Amino acid sequence: MGLFTSVARPALFRLGGGDAEHAHEWTLNQLAKLPAPALAAMRRWYTFANPVEVFGVRFPNRVGLAAGVDKNGLALRAWPALGFGFVEVGTVTAKPQPGNDKPRLFRAKASEGIVNRMGFNNAGAAALADRLAELGPLDVPLGISLGKSKVTPLEDAVEDYLTSYRLLHPYADYIAVNVSSPNTPGLRTLQDKDAIAGLLKALAGPVPVLVKIAPDLTEPAIAELLEVCLDHGAAGIIATNTTLSRDGLAPEDQHLASEAGGLSGAPLTAKAREVVRFVHTETGGKLPIIGVGGIMSADDAARMLDAGAALVQLYSGFIYRGPDLVLEVARGARPSRVSAAR
């Protein structure tokens, strides 16, 4: 057992009386305040170079920070120092919004999972654009995840996404279109064929656009969505978002089964990997995939790459295993069977 899991994690999990969101915000604030010497020391310890080019972007290694960890880009200098080869901020919406009522973030400790119903809480696209303009370029590629503002009717969703895109695409190495969160009413209907086609047409431009999909779609629905992505110039797929299923929850965590929201972490590992495998097979490797969901070890990451992912992202695994996992995954990430130069 490493220092993080034996010392740091228990201390973090006790913060705020065990409130997961309190610990998350406290950690972000501490990372945001780290001085340059501390960042330099972390960089020397955690950085591992294994460059790869995917959808025209060069990544220093294959492991990234998933959207949802640093929604507002508060700690952007810290993530590369912790070894991440790319960072995805957001999900951000055109309009600032508080998200759903608290409590809305729960640890399923025995299952190494997380249930969340955050609801795209963020300061808005304009605030993020201001922060990125002030910060300047990062040392690693930056992805920006865009979602629909809760108050925006579904029929106006394209313009809502466009508002965020116009503000933020100058700062992004890629844009992620989040149409798969279970925590915004009606959002997942934007995965339907006509809706995603309209979105991709509107967001066509100089920055690669990827579509993030749910693990709960049927294979025929995924296949239809992939056909639209190929026809309308999507640069890739992010698979997957959180699941509405509660399969894989340990008996000690069954009290969380009735909590609304999406489940991530170890209970999602196999399902996310199978979706990645299906996407790769269905497209013949034509759409690069960022694999995310239940990557809790270097072996999980290797299996995700073998299933067809070109890159991987961490969220729950980082919460439970800490920064050592980033280094382990970066070191162990061997080339997937898909061409790394796509």
N, C-alpha and C positions, 0 to 999 in steps of 0.2 A: 504494500500500500504506500503510495507516494505522499509527499508532504501536503499536497493540495487536498487529497481525499481524507487524510488522517487529521489535519489541523485546520486548514483554511476553509474547507467546505463545511464542516460542522459549525465553525464560527459564523460563517455567512448565513447558514440556514437558521441560526438563532436570532439574527438581526430582526428588529421590529416584532419581537415575540413570535418569530417564525413566519412572518408575512413575506411571501415570495416576491411580491412587487416592490416592497420596501427594500429588500436586499438587492434587487436588480438595480433600482435607482441609485442606491448608495454606492454600489460598485461602479456604475457608470460615472458618477460624480468624482469618485476617487481616481479612476483612470484618466478622466479629463484633466485632472490637476497635476498629473505626473510631470516633474521637471525634465528637461532635456537630458541630464546625466542618467536619470533612471531609465528613460526610454532607450538611450544608447546601450546601457547595460543589458536590458531585456533583449534588444535587437541582437547583440552578440551571442546571447544564450539560445534564443529561439529561432533565429532566421535559418532557413534551409532553402537553398536554391535548387530548383528542378524545373527550369523554364519550359513553357509550352504555349503554343499559339492556338487559340480557339476563336471562331467567328471573327478573325482578323485582329484580335486583341492578344497581346503578349502578356502572359501571367508568369510571375516569378516562381510560383509552385501551384499545385492543383487544389489547395484547400482554402476555402473562403469562409467568411463570417456570413451567416444567413440573415436575411431581413428579419426584423423584429427585435433583434438584440439592441441595436443603436438606431432607433427610429429617426431621431432628430439630428444624428451626426454629432453627438456631443463629445465623443472620445475618439475621433478619427485618427489622431496621431498615435494612439496606443495600439490599435489593432495590428498594423504592420510590425510593430515592435514585438508583439506576441507571436509573430510567425505567420500570420495569415497572408496568403498570396493575393487575395482580393477581398474587398469589403462591399457588402450590399446594405445600404441604408434604407430607411422606410420600414414598413409601407407608409408613404406620405400621400396626403390628399390635397386637392385644390384649396379646400377651406380648412382652417384649423378646427379641430374637434376634440372633445375630452375623452371620447371612447365610452365604453359601457360602464355601468355602475360597479363600484368595488364592493367586495373582493372579486377579482376577475382572473387571478393567476394562482394556480395550485400545483404543488409538487406531489407527484405520485412516487414517493421515494422508493418503496419496495419494488416498483416496476421500472424505475429509472425513466419515468415519463413526466410530462407536464401537460396539464389541462389549462387552456387559456381561452378567454372570451374578451380580449382587450378591446376589440372594435375599432382598430385603426386610430388609437389615440396618438395625436401628433400636433405639432405647432403649425403645420400647413406648408405648402410648397414654397411660398414666398420667403418664409423664415428660413427654410433649409437653403434656398438659393443664396440668401444673404450670408449665411454661415459659410457656405462653400466658397463664395467669392472672397470672403475675408481670409479663409484658411489657405487658399491656394492649392496647387496640385498635390496629390498624395504620392507616396512612394510606390503604391500598388494600384491596380485598376479599381475603379469605383463603379459599382452598380447602384442604380436607384430604382426602388420598387414603388410603383404607382398604383393607387387604389381609388375607388370611387368615394366621394364625400357622402356621408350617410344621408344628408338632407337633400341630395340631388336625386330627382326621380330617375328611374332606370332609362326612360326614353331620352334623357339628357346626358347619359353617361359618357358618350364619346366626347362631347365638349368639355366635360369635367376633367377627363383624362388629358385632353389636349391642353387645358389650362396649365396643368402641372408639367406636362411635357415641354411646353414652350419656355417655362421658367427654368427648368432643370436640365434639359438635355445638353446645354453647353458644358456642364460640369461632369457628365456621365460618360464612362467608357461603354456602358450598356444600360439599357432600360428594361426593367422587368414589369410586365403587365400582370398585376395580381387580380385575377378574376375568380379566385378559388378559396378565399378565406370564408369559413363558415360563420363568421361573426358580424357580417354586414348583411342585413336582410335583402334577399334577392340577388346578391352579387354573383353567386354561382351560375345564375341563368345567363350571364355574359359569356360563359363557356360554350353556349349554343352556337351553331354554325354561322348563322347570319350575324349575330352580335359580335363574335370575335372577328369576322371578316370586316365589319365596319370599323372596328377598333384598329385593326392592323392597317387598313387603308389610310385612316386618319393619322396614324403615328409613323407612317413611312417617312424616312429622312436619313440624315447622315450617321445616326447612332444605331447600333444593332439593338433590335427589340426582341426580347424573349417573352414567352408566355408561361406563366406559372399555373400548373394544373393541380386538381384535387386527386387524392388517392382513391376517392369513393366513386369516381366515374366508371361506368361499364366499359369494357374493351371496345364495343362498337362506337360508343360516344367518344372515346379517346381517338379512335381511328378517324372519325369524322372531323374532329378538331384538328388532328394532324394534317389532314388533307387541306384544310383551309390555311393552316400555317404555311405549308409548302407552297400553296398557290398564291399567297399574299406576302411572301417575302419575310416571314419571321426568321430571325437569326438562330433561334434555338428554343429549347423547352427547359423549364425548371420543374423537376419532378422529385418530390411532391410537397404540397401544403399539408396542413394537419388533417387528421381524419375525424369524422363523426362517430366512427366505430369505437367501442370500448373493449374490443378483443385484446387480450394480452395484459390486462390489468391484473396484478397480483391480488390474492384475497384480502391482504391488508389495505389495498387501495380501492376496494369496491365501493366505499362510501363516496368516491368521486365519480362513479359511473353515471350518477344522475345530474351531475353538474353540466350545464350547457357549455358548449365551446368545442374547440378542436384539441385532439390528443396528439402529442408528439413524443419523441424519445424512443426508447427500446421497443415499446409495443408496435411501433410503425416500421421497424427495420425491414422485415421481410416484405411487407406490402409495398413500401416505397421502391425497394429493389426490383420487385416484379413489374411495377409500372415502368421503371426505367428500361427494363429488358424488353417490355412490349413496345415502348416507343422506339427503341433502337431497331428492333426487328421490323416493325411496321413501316418505318421510314427508310430501311436499308442503310441506316447510318447517315442519312442526308441532313438531319437536324441535330446539331450538337446538343448534348444534354448536360445540365448541371444537376447532379444527383444530391438530394437532401431528404432527410427523414430517417432518424434512428441510427445515425452513424456514431457509435459509442466506442469504437476501437479502430485501430489501423486495419484490422482484418475486415471489419464492416466496410471501410472505405475501399479496400482492395476489391471486395466483392461487388461493390457498387460500380467501380470502374470496369470490372470484368463484365458486368451486365450491360455496359455500353455508355456509361457516363464519361464525359471528358474532364469534368471538374466535379468537386464535391463541396458541400457546405456543412458547417456545424452550427447547431443551436443548443439543443438539449444536451448533447454530448459534451459541449463546452461547459455547460452549467454543472454537470455531474462529474466530469473528469478534469476540467481545468485546462490551462495552457499546455501542459505536457502532451495532451491529446493532439493539439495542433502540430507539434513537432513530430510526434509519432506518425501521424497521417501523412504529413509532408514527406517524411523520410521513406515511408512504406508505399507511397502512391506510385505504382508502376504504370507504364502506359496501358491504357485500355485497348481493347481489340479494335476500337474505332480509331481512325487516323487522327493523330494529335494535331495535325496541321490543317484541320478543316476550316 
